[in-house]
Amino acid sequence: MLKLENISVRFSGLVAVDNLTMEVKDKTIHSLIGPNGAGKTTVFNAISGLVKHDGRVLLDGKDITHLPVHKRVYHGLGRSFQNIIIFKYMTVLQNLMLGYHSKLQYNHFDEIVYTNRFTLEERKARLRAIEVADLLGIKTILGVYAGTLPYGFQKLIDVGRALMTEPKILLLDEPAAGLTEKESDILKEKIIRIRDNGITVFLIEHDMRMVLDISDRITVINFGKKIAEGTTQDVVNNEEVIKAYLGTAVTVQ
Ligand SMILES: Nc1ncnc2c1ncn2[C@@H]1O[C@H](COP(=O)(O)OP(=O)(O)OP(=O)(O)O)[C@@H](O)[C@H]1O
């Protein structure tokens, strides 16, 4: 589904991602882990088209390496960022609908004159927002102002916004950061549900409880280089991963 071939990213003298080749298989939850500064977010930025890189990015067999960000979204790439942006004085529905923006087929003229095309597109966005809210279990709060909700819900809205464009693959960058254990358990269930709905999830996360509970496969990087890859068992028993990141061996249930 997503293939990275020999991806390297350099910032002046620093090699942030070093010749990374890996594949994320269709309809799996695949985690990318590693110490702070290992290059994880930079990998996501390369996939999204936000940073210059060597190597190729292939999505469903199509080479998207040279496509601009919005065209990658069109080809099925969805992404949420490390720092969430929530419009506090907008409702949950309005926040979700913003995520549909890159798919909208109307222009400013349609918007001002309120053409049929505008009404139709708005209706499509609204219907998609309801589908997404249903998937995430937040349908009952669609009319609530986002700013009044606890942080865990705001995170779900952020994930929901990335789902609005009907992505084939969703990149989630540290979605559990700042969440309580209970909120993170809820998020875990939602991520599994997203995968079970046929959307591939590529996850960066430091919460190892979450990573080990939900990942089908894990890739570990350190100083921009892949040091291990495999199932949760393979990774937690890997000496180099223990030394570089995990500290002590973790038991997988
Ligand atoms: N725009 C940039 N300009 C210069 N250096 C950068 C830039 N972005 C990232 N870096 C550097 O590249 C390296 C990798 O950073 P990156 O944010 O990808 O790591 P990370 O694994 O996501 O870290 P964390 O787990 O702390 O989020 C770091 O040394 C970082 O300082």
The ligand as a Gaussian input file, in Angstrom:
#p B3LYP/6-31G(d) Opt

LIG

0 1
 N       13.155000      21.775000       9.621000
 C       14.235000      21.291000      10.216000
 N       15.425000      21.923000      10.109000
 C       16.542000      21.430000      10.698000
 N       16.571000      20.300000      11.419000
 C       15.405000      19.634000      11.564000
 C       14.186000      20.085000      10.985000
 N       13.198000      19.195000      11.301000
 C       13.775000      18.253000      12.050000
 N       15.091000      18.491000      12.221000
 C       16.051000      17.656000      12.941000
 O       15.984000      16.357000      12.353000
 C       16.093000      15.348000      13.360000
 C       14.867000      14.459000      13.312000
 O       13.741000      15.200000      13.806000
 P       12.282000      14.586000      13.875000
 O       11.384000      15.650000      14.384000
 O       11.960000      13.951000      12.588000
 O       12.464000      13.446000      14.992000
 P       11.357000      12.590000      15.734000
 O       11.850000      11.176000      15.722000
 O       10.025000      12.833000      15.145000
 O       11.432000      13.166000      17.209000
 P       10.316000      13.257000      18.380000
 O       10.052000      11.844000      18.827000
 O       11.005000      14.052000      19.441000
 O        9.107000      13.934000      17.810000
 C       16.265000      16.077000      14.684000
 O       17.641000      16.145000      14.963000
 C       15.680000      17.445000      14.409000
 O       16.276000      18.429000      15.226000

